[in-house]
Amino acid sequence: MTQACWCVPEAMELIVVGLSHKTAPIHIREQLAFVPEEIATQLHALLQQQQVSELLLLSTCNRVEIYAVVGQAAMDVASEVTAWLASLCQMAVESLAPCLYVHTQAMAVRHGFRVAASLDSMVVGEAQILGQMKQAFQQAVTIGTTSRVLQKYFQHVFHVAKRVRTETTIAEQAVSVASTAVSLARRIFGQLSESVCLLIGAGEMCELAARHLVSHGVRRVLVTNRTLSRAEDLAALFDGEAFPLADLANQISRADIIVSSTGASHHLIDPAMVKAALKKRKQRPMFLIDIAVPRDIDPDIADMDNVFLYDVDDLQQMVNHHLSERCQSAVQAEAIVEEEVPKFLHWLNNLEVVPTIAALNQQFHDTRNQELGRLLREWSDLTPEQQQRLDAWSRLLVNKLLHTPMTQLRQLATEQEGDLYVTATRRIFKLDITD
């Protein structure tokens, strides 16, 4: 396993480069869906950048974000990441760039805290994003692209998320994708007691959707998945029925409600398939929710009669109806985030200031030793006692000269832009620091 090298550049900076449902429509987000097997190779390629020492990739249906620890060239690294993302989705950099955000230092720290606390989620208060961040962190640790800073940072991220969920009621008031699906289904079908639900995919989102739908009276649950055994396990939870994914075209006519969430790289349901299903159903309505990115269901299906298709971006409209209910909890959660941001910045800035002070102290005393040695060679008639007194006096003088700047540097490093003082000190004294 290749470990991320940890060195102390002139000043360490945490940056986040990414896009989310707030900045990029789904047709762009789905082009940046990462194949898990390729992430290690991609991150190690990025890690070769001279100013990058640590990396983590967070990729979900609603966001793609790179967390990086960099040196002075933060915006240069952001440009490299932008170009890398553009190449992955085969877009021109100037076309993708408006969809991206770049956060550095305090803003980056705050952003990660807010994401984990679900304050930046489409559904404020949802729990899934925290699990996704933990998974992304574990993956980065496993492939060796994190070290001291990101590991400490994400431990703090998870601490903040725990505080928000413990000290506020934000999770209790969350409107999940699953509950939103039920609300939409009831608008279309009224009572769900005669409805059949088809789950395409056997992951957490499909299971949550099924639990909500069954609790609201859905008559039958069908499940299909690339791995049939997983579909059978999920179907068994609801006394349902599983079938192979290859049989999807023949089975979808049985379903009134379809919830799809897979990792497929292409559409699993196309207009021809739905047209044939509607004919078998004698044009009875079909309700489809596509919560996959890339999308599992061809968006052209939305133009067909008697078909109601919603994707993850459509759900935002539903969520907005519940904002007022979650407003107070969100305010409390934001206050927790603001309380925690300076704590991590203090740790990060002190991580830089300690080796800086040590190097400065070493440089001054090395100079003292050199000059004292030269002086003692010239004053060879000094007694051993006189030499010791001169050594002690010169040491005391250097320590007194360094006391005020070192004390000030420690204090300034804890401020909002403390890294600037650390950087200035390293440059002024040409301190070469590695760890």
RODRENMAR-144844 format. One record per residue (C-alpha): residue in three letters; x, y, z; residue number from 1. Coordinates in steps of 0.25 Angstrom, whole numbers, plus 2048, in hexadecimal, padded with zeros to 3 digits. Each point is the difference from the previous one (the first is absolute). Layout:
// RODRENMAR-144844
<r:Ala; x:X; y:Y; z:Z; k:NUM>
...
This chain:
// RODRENMAR-144844
<r:Met; x:800; y:800; z:800; k:1>
<r:Thr; x:806; y:80E; z:7FC; k:2>
<r:Gln; x:7FE; y:809; z:80C; k:3>
<r:Ala; x:7FE; y:80F; z:7FE; k:4>
<r:Cys; x:80D; y:807; z:803; k:5>
<r:Trp; x:7FE; y:80A; z:80B; k:6>
<r:Cys; x:809; y:80C; z:7FF; k:7>
<r:Val; x:7FF; y:80E; z:805; k:8>
<r:Pro; x:800; y:80A; z:7F5; k:9>
<r:Glu; x:801; y:80F; z:802; k:10>
<r:Ala; x:7F2; y:800; z:805; k:11>
<r:Met; x:7F6; y:7F4; z:800; k:12>
<r:Glu; x:7F2; y:803; z:7FA; k:13>
<r:Leu; x:7F3; y:7F8; z:800; k:14>
<r:Ile; x:7F9; y:802; z:7F3; k:15>
<r:Val; x:7F3; y:7FA; z:7FB; k:16>
<r:Val; x:7FD; y:800; z:7F1; k:17>
<r:Gly; x:7F2; y:7FB; z:7FC; k:18>
<r:Leu; x:7F2; y:801; z:7FA; k:19>
<r:Ser; x:7F3; y:7FC; z:806; k:20>
<r:His; x:7F1; y:800; z:7FD; k:21>
<r:Lys; x:800; y:80F; z:803; k:22>
<r:Thr; x:80A; y:804; z:7F6; k:23>
<r:Ala; x:7FF; y:7F5; z:7F5; k:24>
<r:Pro; x:7F4; y:7FA; z:7F9; k:25>
<r:Ile; x:7FF; y:7F1; z:800; k:26>
<r:His; x:804; y:7FE; z:7F1; k:27>
<r:Ile; x:80E; y:805; z:805; k:28>
<r:Arg; x:800; y:7F9; z:80D; k:29>
<r:Glu; x:7FD; y:7F2; z:7FA; k:30>
<r:Gln; x:80C; y:802; z:7F7; k:31>
<r:Leu; x:809; y:801; z:80C; k:32>
<r:Ala; x:7FC; y:7F3; z:806; k:33>
<r:Phe; x:80C; y:7F8; z:804; k:34>
<r:Val; x:802; y:7F2; z:7FF; k:35>
<r:Pro; x:805; y:7FB; z:80D; k:36>
<r:Glu; x:80B; y:7F8; z:7FA; k:37>
<r:Glu; x:806; y:80C; z:7F9; k:38>
<r:Ile; x:801; y:809; z:80C; k:39>
<r:Ala; x:80D; y:7FB; z:806; k:40>
<r:Thr; x:807; y:802; z:7F2; k:41>
<r:Gln; x:7FA; y:80E; z:7FE; k:42>
<r:Leu; x:804; y:805; z:80E; k:43>
<r:His; x:80E; y:7FB; z:7FF; k:44>
<r:Ala; x:801; y:808; z:7F3; k:45>
<r:Leu; x:7FB; y:80D; z:806; k:46>
<r:Leu; x:80A; y:7FD; z:80C; k:47>
<r:Gln; x:80C; y:802; z:7F7; k:48>
<r:Gln; x:7FD; y:80F; z:7FF; k:49>
<r:Gln; x:80C; y:806; z:807; k:50>
<r:Gln; x:7F8; y:808; z:80A; k:51>
<r:Val; x:7F6; y:7F5; z:804; k:52>
<r:Ser; x:803; y:7F8; z:80C; k:53>
<r:Glu; x:7F2; y:7F9; z:803; k:54>
<r:Leu; x:7F3; y:7FE; z:7F9; k:55>
<r:Leu; x:7F2; y:7FA; z:802; k:56>
<r:Leu; x:7F5; y:7FE; z:7F6; k:57>
<r:Leu; x:7F1; y:801; z:804; k:58>
<r:Ser; x:7F7; y:7FC; z:7F5; k:59>
<r:Thr; x:7F1; y:7FF; z:802; k:60>
<r:Cys; x:7F3; y:802; z:7F7; k:61>
<r:Asn; x:800; y:80E; z:805; k:62>
<r:Arg; x:80E; y:804; z:801; k:63>
<r:Val; x:80F; y:7FE; z:7FB; k:64>
<r:Glu; x:80A; y:806; z:809; k:65>
<r:Ile; x:80F; y:7FF; z:801; k:66>
<r:Tyr; x:806; y:803; z:80E; k:67>
<r:Ala; x:80F; y:803; z:7FF; k:68>
<r:Val; x:80C; y:805; z:809; k:69>
<r:Val; x:809; y:809; z:7F7; k:70>
<r:Gly; x:80B; y:80A; z:801; k:71>
<r:Gln; x:800; y:80E; z:7FC; k:72>
<r:Ala; x:7FB; y:7FD; z:7F2; k:73>
<r:Ala; x:7F1; y:7FE; z:805; k:74>
<r:Met; x:7FA; y:806; z:7F4; k:75>
<r:Asp; x:80A; y:7F9; z:7F6; k:76>
<r:Val; x:7FB; y:7F3; z:806; k:77>
<r:Ala; x:7F2; y:804; z:7FF; k:78>
<r:Ser; x:802; y:803; z:7F1; k:79>
<r:Glu; x:807; y:7F2; z:7FF; k:80>
<r:Val; x:7F4; y:7F9; z:806; k:81>
<r:Thr; x:7F6; y:808; z:7F7; k:82>
<r:Ala; x:808; y:7FC; z:7F4; k:83>
<r:Trp; x:800; y:7F1; z:805; k:84>
<r:Leu; x:7F1; y:800; z:803; k:85>
<r:Ala; x:7FD; y:807; z:7F2; k:86>
<r:Ser; x:808; y:7F5; z:7F9; k:87>
<r:Leu; x:7F8; y:7F5; z:807; k:88>
<r:Cys; x:7F3; y:805; z:7FC; k:89>
<r:Gln; x:805; y:804; z:7F2; k:90>
<r:Met; x:7FD; y:80F; z:802; k:91>
<r:Ala; x:808; y:80C; z:7FD; k:92>
<r:Val; x:806; y:806; z:80C; k:93>
<r:Glu; x:7F9; y:80E; z:7FE; k:94>
<r:Ser; x:7F2; y:7F8; z:7FF; k:95>
<r:Leu; x:802; y:7F8; z:80D; k:96>
<r:Ala; x:807; y:80B; z:808; k:97>
<r:Pro; x:7F3; y:808; z:803; k:98>
<r:Cys; x:7FA; y:7F4; z:807; k:99>
<r:Leu; x:80B; y:7FE; z:809; k:100>
<r:Tyr; x:803; y:807; z:80E; k:101>
<r:Val; x:80E; y:801; z:806; k:102>
<r:His; x:801; y:802; z:80F; k:103>
<r:Thr; x:80D; y:802; z:807; k:104>
<r:Gln; x:804; y:800; z:80F; k:105>
<r:Ala; x:7F5; y:805; z:809; k:106>
<r:Met; x:7F6; y:7FF; z:7F5; k:107>
<r:Ala; x:804; y:7F2; z:7FD; k:108>
<r:Val; x:800; y:7FB; z:80E; k:109>
<r:Arg; x:7F2; y:806; z:802; k:110>
<r:His; x:7FB; y:7FA; z:7F3; k:111>
<r:Gly; x:804; y:7F2; z:804; k:112>
<r:Phe; x:7F9; y:802; z:80D; k:113>
<r:Arg; x:7F3; y:805; z:7FA; k:114>
<r:Val; x:800; y:7F4; z:7F6; k:115>
<r:Ala; x:802; y:7F6; z:80B; k:116>
<r:Ala; x:7F5; y:807; z:808; k:117>
<r:Ser; x:7F7; y:7FF; z:7F4; k:118>
<r:Leu; x:7FE; y:80F; z:800; k:119>
<r:Asp; x:804; y:800; z:7F1; k:120>
<r:Ser; x:7F8; y:7F4; z:7FC; k:121>
<r:Met; x:7F4; y:801; z:7F7; k:122>
<r:Val; x:7F8; y:7FA; z:80C; k:123>
<r:Val; x:805; y:807; z:80C; k:124>
<r:Gly; x:802; y:7F6; z:80C; k:125>
<r:Glu; x:801; y:7F4; z:7F8; k:126>
<r:Ala; x:80A; y:7F6; z:805; k:127>
<r:Gln; x:805; y:7F9; z:7F3; k:128>
<r:Ile; x:80B; y:80B; z:7FD; k:129>
<r:Leu; x:807; y:7FD; z:80D; k:130>
<r:Gly; x:801; y:7F1; z:7FD; k:131>
<r:Gln; x:805; y:804; z:7F2; k:132>
<r:Met; x:80B; y:809; z:806; k:133>
<r:Lys; x:805; y:7F5; z:809; k:134>
<r:Gln; x:800; y:7F6; z:7F5; k:135>
<r:Ala; x:808; y:80A; z:7F7; k:136>
<r:Phe; x:80A; y:803; z:80C; k:137>
<r:Gln; x:802; y:7F1; z:802; k:138>
<r:Gln; x:803; y:7FE; z:7F2; k:139>
<r:Ala; x:80A; y:80B; z:7FF; k:140>
<r:Val; x:807; y:7FA; z:80D; k:141>
<r:Thr; x:800; y:7F3; z:7F9; k:142>
<r:Ile; x:806; y:804; z:7F3; k:143>
<r:Gly; x:80A; y:809; z:808; k:144>
<r:Thr; x:7FD; y:80E; z:7FB; k:145>
<r:Thr; x:7FD; y:806; z:80E; k:146>
<r:Ser; x:80A; y:803; z:80B; k:147>
<r:Arg; x:800; y:808; z:80D; k:148>
<r:Val; x:7F8; y:80C; z:7FB; k:149>
<r:Leu; x:7F4; y:7FA; z:7F9; k:150>
<r:Gln; x:800; y:7F5; z:80A; k:151>
<r:Lys; x:7FF; y:80A; z:80C; k:152>
<r:Tyr; x:7F6; y:809; z:7F7; k:153>
<r:Phe; x:7F6; y:7F4; z:7FD; k:154>
<r:Gln; x:800; y:7FC; z:80F; k:155>
<r:His; x:7FC; y:80E; z:803; k:156>
<r:Val; x:7F6; y:800; z:7F5; k:157>
<r:Phe; x:7F9; y:7F3; z:806; k:158>
<r:His; x:801; y:807; z:80E; k:159>
<r:Val; x:7F8; y:80C; z:7FB; k:160>
<r:Ala; x:7F6; y:7F7; z:7F9; k:161>
<r:Lys; x:7FE; y:7F8; z:80D; k:162>
<r:Arg; x:7FE; y:80D; z:808; k:163>
<r:Val; x:7F6; y:806; z:7F6; k:164>
<r:Arg; x:7F7; y:7F3; z:801; k:165>
<r:Thr; x:802; y:7FF; z:80F; k:166>
<r:Glu; x:7FD; y:80E; z:803; k:167>
<r:Thr; x:7F5; y:804; z:7F6; k:168>
<r:Thr; x:7F4; y:7FA; z:7FB; k:169>
<r:Ile; x:804; y:801; z:7F1; k:170>
<r:Ala; x:800; y:7F1; z:7FD; k:171>
<r:Glu; x:7F2; y:7FF; z:806; k:172>
<r:Gln; x:7FB; y:80A; z:7F6; k:173>
<r:Ala; x:807; y:7FB; z:7F4; k:174>
<r:Val; x:7F8; y:7FD; z:7F4; k:175>
<r:Ser; x:806; y:7F5; z:7F9; k:176>
<r:Val; x:800; y:7FC; z:7F1; k:177>
<r:Ala; x:7F8; y:7F3; z:804; k:178>
<r:Ser; x:7F6; y:808; z:808; k:179>
<r:Thr; x:7FF; y:80A; z:7F4; k:180>
<r:Ala; x:7FE; y:7F4; z:7F6; k:181>
<r:Val; x:7F4; y:7FC; z:809; k:182>
<r:Ser; x:7FA; y:80E; z:800; k:183>
<r:Leu; x:801; y:801; z:7F1; k:184>
<r:Ala; x:7FA; y:7F2; z:7FE; k:185>
<r:Arg; x:7F4; y:803; z:808; k:186>
<r:Arg; x:7FE; y:80C; z:7F8; k:187>
<r:Ile; x:7FF; y:7F8; z:7F4; k:188>
<r:Phe; x:7F9; y:7F3; z:805; k:189>
<r:Gly; x:7F9; y:805; z:80C; k:190>
<r:Gln; x:800; y:7F4; z:809; k:191>
<r:Leu; x:80C; y:7F6; z:7FE; k:192>
<r:Ser; x:7F9; y:7F3; z:804; k:193>
<r:Glu; x:7FE; y:7FB; z:7F2; k:194>
<r:Ser; x:80E; y:805; z:7FB; k:195>
<r:Val; x:80C; y:7F7; z:7FC; k:196>
<r:Cys; x:80E; y:806; z:803; k:197>
<r:Leu; x:80C; y:7FC; z:7F8; k:198>
<r:Leu; x:80E; y:803; z:806; k:199>
<r:Ile; x:80B; y:800; z:7F6; k:200>
<r:Gly; x:80C; y:7FE; z:808; k:201>
<r:Ala; x:802; y:7FA; z:80E; k:202>
<r:Gly; x:807; y:80B; z:807; k:203>
<r:Glu; x:7FD; y:809; z:80C; k:204>
<r:Met; x:7F8; y:80A; z:7F8; k:205>
<r:Cys; x:7F7; y:7F5; z:7FA; k:206>
<r:Glu; x:7FE; y:7F9; z:80E; k:207>
<r:Leu; x:7FC; y:80E; z:806; k:208>
<r:Ala; x:7F6; y:802; z:7F5; k:209>
<r:Ala; x:7FA; y:7F3; z:801; k:210>
<r:Arg; x:7FE; y:801; z:80F; k:211>
<r:His; x:7F9; y:80D; z:7FF; k:212>
<r:Leu; x:7F7; y:7FB; z:7F4; k:213>
<r:Val; x:7FD; y:7F3; z:808; k:214>
<r:Ser; x:7FC; y:808; z:80C; k:215>
<r:His; x:7F7; y:808; z:7F8; k:216>
<r:Gly; x:7F9; y:7F4; z:7FB; k:217>
<r:Val; x:807; y:7FB; z:7F3; k:218>
<r:Arg; x:7FA; y:7F3; z:7FC; k:219>
<r:Arg; x:80C; y:7F9; z:7FA; k:220>
<r:Val; x:80F; y:803; z:7FF; k:221>
<r:Leu; x:808; y:7FB; z:7F4; k:222>
<r:Val; x:810; y:801; z:800; k:223>
<r:Thr; x:80A; y:7FE; z:7F6; k:224>
<r:Asn; x:80F; y:802; z:800; k:225>
<r:Arg; x:80C; y:7FD; z:7F9; k:226>
<r:Thr; x:803; y:7F5; z:80A; k:227>
<r:Leu; x:7F4; y:7F8; z:802; k:228>
<r:Ser; x:803; y:7FB; z:80E; k:229>
<r:Arg; x:800; y:80E; z:805; k:230>
<r:Ala; x:7F3; y:803; z:7FA; k:231>
<r:Glu; x:7FA; y:7F3; z:806; k:232>
<r:Asp; x:806; y:805; z:80E; k:233>
<r:Leu; x:7F9; y:80D; z:7FF; k:234>
<r:Ala; x:7F3; y:7FA; z:7FA; k:235>
<r:Ala; x:7FF; y:7F7; z:80C; k:236>
<r:Leu; x:800; y:80B; z:80A; k:237>
<r:Phe; x:7F2; y:804; z:7FA; k:238>
<r:Asp; x:7FB; y:7F3; z:7FC; k:239>
<r:Gly; x:802; y:804; z:7F2; k:240>
<r:Glu; x:805; y:7FA; z:7F3; k:241>
<r:Ala; x:80E; y:801; z:7F9; k:242>
<r:Phe; x:803; y:7FE; z:7F2; k:243>
<r:Pro; x:80D; y:801; z:7F7; k:244>
<r:Leu; x:804; y:80E; z:7FA; k:245>
<r:Ala; x:800; y:7FA; z:7F3; k:246>
<r:Asp; x:7F1; y:7FE; z:801; k:247>
<r:Leu; x:7FD; y:80E; z:803; k:248>
<r:Ala; x:7F9; y:803; z:7F2; k:249>
<r:Asn; x:7F6; y:7F5; z:803; k:250>
<r:Gln; x:7FD; y:804; z:80E; k:251>
<r:Ile; x:7FE; y:80F; z:801; k:252>
<r:Ser; x:7F2; y:800; z:7FB; k:253>
<r:Arg; x:7FD; y:7F9; z:80D; k:254>
<r:Ala; x:804; y:80D; z:808; k:255>
<r:Asp; x:7F8; y:80C; z:803; k:256>
<r:Ile; x:80C; y:806; z:808; k:257>
<r:Ile; x:80F; y:7FF; z:7FB; k:258>
<r:Val; x:80B; y:804; z:809; k:259>
<r:Ser; x:80E; y:7FF; z:7F9; k:260>
<r:Ser; x:80D; y:802; z:807; k:261>
<r:Thr; x:80C; y:7F8; z:7FA; k:262>
<r:Gly; x:80E; y:803; z:7FB; k:263>
<r:Ala; x:7FD; y:7FD; z:7F2; k:264>
<r:Ser; x:808; y:808; z:7F6; k:265>
<r:His; x:7F4; y:800; z:7F6; k:266>
<r:His; x:7F1; y:801; z:800; k:267>
<r:Leu; x:7F9; y:7F3; z:805; k:268>
<r:Ile; x:7F2; y:805; z:7FB; k:269>
<r:Asp; x:7FE; y:807; z:7F3; k:270>
<r:Pro; x:7F4; y:805; z:7F9; k:271>
<r:Ala; x:7FD; y:7F4; z:7F8; k:272>
<r:Met; x:800; y:7F7; z:80C; k:273>
<r:Val; x:7F6; y:80A; z:807; k:274>
<r:Lys; x:7F7; y:801; z:7F4; k:275>
<r:Ala; x:7FF; y:7F1; z:7FF; k:276>
<r:Ala; x:7FD; y:7FF; z:80F; k:277>
<r:Leu; x:7F5; y:80B; z:7FF; k:278>
<r:Lys; x:7F9; y:7F8; z:7F5; k:279>
<r:Lys; x:800; y:7F4; z:809; k:280>
<r:Arg; x:7FB; y:808; z:80B; k:281>
<r:Lys; x:7F5; y:806; z:7F7; k:282>
<r:Gln; x:806; y:80E; z:803; k:283>
<r:Arg; x:7FE; y:7FF; z:80F; k:284>
<r:Pro; x:80A; y:80B; z:806; k:285>
<r:Met; x:80E; y:7FC; z:803; k:286>
<r:Phe; x:808; y:808; z:80B; k:287>
<r:Leu; x:80F; y:800; z:7FF; k:288>
<r:Ile; x:80B; y:806; z:809; k:289>
<r:Asp; x:80E; y:7FF; z:7FB; k:290>
<r:Ile; x:80A; y:803; z:80C; k:291>
<r:Ala; x:80C; y:7FB; z:7F9; k:292>
<r:Val; x:80B; y:808; z:7FA; k:293>
<r:Pro; x:803; y:7FD; z:7F5; k:294>
<r:Arg; x:7F1; y:7FF; z:7FD; k:295>
<r:Asp; x:7FA; y:7F2; z:7FF; k:296>
<r:Ile; x:7F4; y:805; z:7F8; k:297>
<r:Asp; x:800; y:807; z:7F3; k:298>
<r:Pro; x:7FB; y:80E; z:803; k:299>
<r:Asp; x:7F9; y:801; z:7F3; k:300>
<r:Ile; x:7F6; y:7F7; z:806; k:301>
<r:Ala; x:7FA; y:80C; z:808; k:302>
<r:Asp; x:7FA; y:805; z:7F3; k:303>
<r:Met; x:7F7; y:7F3; z:7FF; k:304>
<r:Asp; x:7F1; y:800; z:804; k:305>
<r:Asn; x:7FC; y:7F9; z:80C; k:306>
<r:Val; x:80F; y:800; z:805; k:307>
<r:Phe; x:805; y:808; z:80C; k:308>
<r:Leu; x:80F; y:800; z:801; k:309>
<r:Tyr; x:808; y:808; z:80B; k:310>
<r:Asp; x:80F; y:800; z:801; k:311>
<r:Val; x:808; y:805; z:80C; k:312>
<r:Asp; x:800; y:80E; z:7FC; k:313>
<r:Asp; x:7F1; y:800; z:7FF; k:314>
<r:Leu; x:7FF; y:7FC; z:80F; k:315>
<r:Gln; x:806; y:80E; z:803; k:316>
<r:Gln; x:7F2; y:806; z:7FE; k:317>
<r:Met; x:7FA; y:7F7; z:80A; k:318>
<r:Val; x:80A; y:803; z:80A; k:319>
<r:Asn; x:7FE; y:80F; z:7FF; k:320>
<r:His; x:7F2; y:7FE; z:806; k:321>
<r:His; x:806; y:7FB; z:80D; k:322>
<r:Leu; x:80B; y:80B; z:802; k:323>
<r:Ser; x:7F9; y:808; z:80B; k:324>
<r:Glu; x:7FE; y:7F3; z:809; k:325>
<r:Arg; x:80F; y:7FE; z:800; k:326>
<r:Cys; x:804; y:80E; z:800; k:327>
<r:Gln; x:802; y:801; z:80F; k:328>
<r:Ser; x:808; y:7F3; z:801; k:329>
<r:Ala; x:809; y:805; z:7F4; k:330>
<r:Val; x:803; y:80D; z:808; k:331>
<r:Gln; x:805; y:7F8; z:80C; k:332>
<r:Ala; x:808; y:7F7; z:7F7; k:333>
<r:Glu; x:806; y:80B; z:7F9; k:334>
<r:Ala; x:804; y:806; z:80E; k:335>
<r:Ile; x:807; y:7F3; z:803; k:336>
<r:Val; x:808; y:800; z:7F3; k:337>
<r:Glu; x:804; y:80E; z:803; k:338>
<r:Glu; x:805; y:7FC; z:80E; k:339>
<r:Glu; x:808; y:7F5; z:7FA; k:340>
<r:Val; x:807; y:806; z:7F4; k:341>
<r:Pro; x:80A; y:808; z:809; k:342>
<r:Lys; x:803; y:7F4; z:808; k:343>
<r:Phe; x:805; y:7F9; z:7F4; k:344>
<r:Leu; x:807; y:80C; z:7FA; k:345>
<r:His; x:807; y:802; z:80D; k:346>
<r:Trp; x:806; y:7F1; z:7FF; k:347>
<r:Leu; x:804; y:802; z:7F2; k:348>
<r:Asn; x:807; y:80D; z:802; k:349>
<r:Asn; x:807; y:7FB; z:80C; k:350>
<r:Leu; x:804; y:7F4; z:7F8; k:351>
<r:Glu; x:807; y:80A; z:7F7; k:352>
<r:Val; x:805; y:80A; z:80A; k:353>
<r:Val; x:807; y:7F5; z:809; k:354>
<r:Pro; x:80A; y:7FC; z:7F6; k:355>
<r:Thr; x:802; y:80E; z:7FB; k:356>
<r:Ile; x:804; y:805; z:80E; k:357>
<r:Ala; x:809; y:7F4; z:802; k:358>
<r:Ala; x:807; y:803; z:7F3; k:359>
<r:Leu; x:801; y:80F; z:803; k:360>
<r:Asn; x:806; y:7FC; z:80E; k:361>
<r:Gln; x:809; y:7F6; z:7FA; k:362>
<r:Gln; x:805; y:80A; z:7F5; k:363>
<r:Phe; x:803; y:80B; z:80A; k:364>
<r:His; x:808; y:7F7; z:80A; k:365>
<r:Asp; x:807; y:7FA; z:7F4; k:366>
<r:Thr; x:805; y:80E; z:7FC; k:367>
<r:Arg; x:803; y:802; z:80F; k:368>
<r:Asn; x:809; y:7F4; z:801; k:369>
<r:Gln; x:807; y:803; z:7F3; k:370>
<r:Glu; x:803; y:80E; z:805; k:371>
<r:Leu; x:804; y:7FC; z:80E; k:372>
<r:Gly; x:809; y:7F6; z:7FA; k:373>
<r:Arg; x:807; y:80A; z:7F8; k:374>
<r:Leu; x:801; y:80A; z:80B; k:375>
<r:Leu; x:806; y:7F5; z:80A; k:376>
<r:Arg; x:80A; y:7FC; z:7F5; k:377>
<r:Glu; x:805; y:80F; z:800; k:378>
<r:Trp; x:7FF; y:802; z:80F; k:379>
<r:Ser; x:808; y:7F3; z:803; k:380>
<r:Asp; x:805; y:806; z:80D; k:381>
<r:Leu; x:7F3; y:7FF; z:807; k:382>
<r:Thr; x:7FF; y:7F7; z:80B; k:383>
<r:Pro; x:7F6; y:7F4; z:800; k:384>
<r:Glu; x:7F7; y:807; z:80A; k:385>
<r:Gln; x:800; y:80D; z:7F7; k:386>
<r:Gln; x:7FC; y:7F8; z:7F4; k:387>
<r:Gln; x:7F5; y:7FA; z:807; k:388>
<r:Arg; x:7FB; y:80D; z:805; k:389>
<r:Leu; x:801; y:806; z:7F2; k:390>
<r:Asp; x:7F8; y:7F3; z:7FB; k:391>
<r:Ala; x:7F5; y:802; z:80A; k:392>
<r:Trp; x:7FF; y:80F; z:7FD; k:393>
<r:Ser; x:7FF; y:7FE; z:7F1; k:394>
<r:Arg; x:7F5; y:7F5; z:802; k:395>
<r:Leu; x:7F8; y:80A; z:809; k:396>
<r:Leu; x:801; y:80B; z:7F7; k:397>
<r:Val; x:7FB; y:7F8; z:7F4; k:398>
<r:Asn; x:7F5; y:7FA; z:808; k:399>
<r:Lys; x:7FC; y:80E; z:805; k:400>
<r:Leu; x:800; y:805; z:7F1; k:401>
<r:Leu; x:7F7; y:7F5; z:7FC; k:402>
<r:His; x:7F6; y:800; z:80B; k:403>
<r:Thr; x:7F7; y:80B; z:7FB; k:404>
<r:Pro; x:800; y:7FC; z:7F2; k:405>
<r:Met; x:7FD; y:7F1; z:804; k:406>
<r:Thr; x:7F5; y:804; z:809; k:407>
<r:Gln; x:7FA; y:809; z:7F6; k:408>
<r:Leu; x:801; y:7F5; z:7F5; k:409>
<r:Arg; x:7F9; y:7F6; z:809; k:410>
<r:Gln; x:7F5; y:80A; z:803; k:411>
<r:Leu; x:7FE; y:805; z:7F2; k:412>
<r:Ala; x:800; y:7F2; z:7FB; k:413>
<r:Thr; x:7F2; y:7FE; z:807; k:414>
<r:Glu; x:7FA; y:80B; z:7F9; k:415>
<r:Gln; x:7F7; y:7FF; z:7F3; k:416>
<r:Glu; x:80B; y:802; z:7F7; k:417>
<r:Gly; x:80B; y:7FB; z:809; k:418>
<r:Asp; x:807; y:7F8; z:7F4; k:419>
<r:Leu; x:804; y:80D; z:7FA; k:420>
<r:Tyr; x:809; y:803; z:80B; k:421>
<r:Val; x:806; y:7F2; z:801; k:422>
<r:Thr; x:803; y:801; z:7F1; k:423>
<r:Ala; x:806; y:80E; z:801; k:424>
<r:Thr; x:809; y:7FB; z:80B; k:425>
<r:Arg; x:805; y:7F4; z:7F8; k:426>
<r:Arg; x:802; y:809; z:7F4; k:427>
<r:Ile; x:808; y:80B; z:807; k:428>
<r:Phe; x:809; y:7F7; z:807; k:429>
<r:Lys; x:801; y:7F6; z:7F5; k:430>
<r:Leu; x:7FC; y:7F4; z:809; k:431>
<r:Asp; x:800; y:7F3; z:7F9; k:432>
<r:Ile; x:7F7; y:7F7; z:808; k:433>
<r:Thr; x:7FC; y:7F1; z:7FD; k:434>
<r:Asp; x:7FA; y:7F6; z:809; k:435>
